[in-house]
Amino acid sequence: MTQRLLALAVSGTNMTLFAVLVALLVVFGLLLGDRFFASATLQSMAFQMPELGILSLAMMVALLSGGLNLAIIATANLCGLTMAFILTKFIPGTE
């Protein structure tokens, strides 16, 4: 089991994805400078990512049980559309 995990960790696909991630960090760091690595950027990402994490956990449960539950995706899309509607129609100054 350990050898299998080690082989997966250093496989060509994972190393390629890691190289792409590092390249993107370098490019955006050079283009945006201090704005990219600022604490405000990290706070913004930390504020936006919990929803994606919760949806990922829900999808993981469905996949581990041997199924593909598209209702989770439909619910996430419906929530996004509903919030977009609410933000554009019911909050003053957003039209």
C-alpha positions in Angstrom: 0.0 0.0 0.0 2.8 2.4 0.9 4.7 1.7 -2.3 1.5 2.3 -4.3 0.9 5.6 -2.7 4.5 6.6 -3.2 4.3 5.7 -6.9 1.2 7.7 -7.3 2.7 10.7 -5.5 5.7 10.8 -7.9 3.9 9.9 -11.1 4.4 11.9 -14.2 0.9 13.4 -14.1 1.2 14.7 -10.6 4.6 16.1 -11.2 3.3 17.9 -14.3 0.4 19.4 -12.4 2.8 20.5 -9.7 5.1 22.1 -12.3 2.1 23.9 -13.8 1.0 25.2 -10.4 4.5 26.5 -9.6 4.7 28.2 -13.1 1.3 29.9 -12.5 2.3 31.1 -9.1 5.5 32.6 -10.6 3.8 34.2 -13.5 1.0 35.8 -11.5 3.5 36.8 -8.8 5.6 38.6 -11.4 2.6 40.2 -13.2 0.7 41.4 -10.1 3.6 41.8 -7.7 2.6 42.6 -4.1 -1.2 42.4 -4.9 -1.0 38.6 -5.6 0.8 37.5 -2.5 -1.0 40.0 -0.2 -2.9 38.9 2.9 -6.1 40.4 1.4 -5.9 37.9 -1.5 -5.4 35.0 0.8 -8.3 36.2 3.0 -10.5 36.4 -0.1 -9.7 32.9 -1.1 -10.3 31.6 2.4 -13.7 33.3 2.4 -14.7 31.8 -0.9 -13.5 28.2 -0.7 -15.5 26.7 2.2 -18.6 26.3 0.0 -16.5 24.4 -2.6 -15.1 22.2 0.2 -18.5 21.3 1.6 -19.8 20.5 -1.9 -16.7 18.3 -2.5 -17.3 16.4 0.7 -20.9 15.8 -0.3 -19.8 14.6 -3.7 -17.1 12.3 -2.1 -19.8 10.5 -0.1 -21.8 9.9 -3.2 -18.8 8.6 -5.1 -17.5 6.4 -2.3 -20.9 4.7 -2.0 -20.5 3.6 -5.6 -22.8 6.1 -7.3 -22.8 9.4 -9.1 -25.2 11.8 -7.5 -25.9 14.6 -9.9 -28.5 16.1 -7.4 -25.6 17.7 -5.5 -24.4 19.5 -8.7 -27.9 20.6 -9.5 -28.4 21.9 -6.0 -25.2 23.8 -6.1 -26.1 25.4 -9.4 -29.6 26.3 -8.1 -28.1 27.9 -5.0 -25.7 29.9 -7.2 -28.5 31.2 -9.5 -30.7 32.0 -6.5 -28.0 34.0 -4.8 -27.2 35.8 -8.0 -30.9 36.7 -8.4 -31.1 37.9 -4.8 -27.9 39.9 -5.0 -29.0 41.7 -8.2 -32.7 42.3 -7.3 -33.0 42.8 -3.6 -29.8 44.6 -2.5 -29.9 48.4 -3.1 -27.3 49.8 -5.5 -26.5 46.6 -7.4 -28.6 47.3 -10.5 
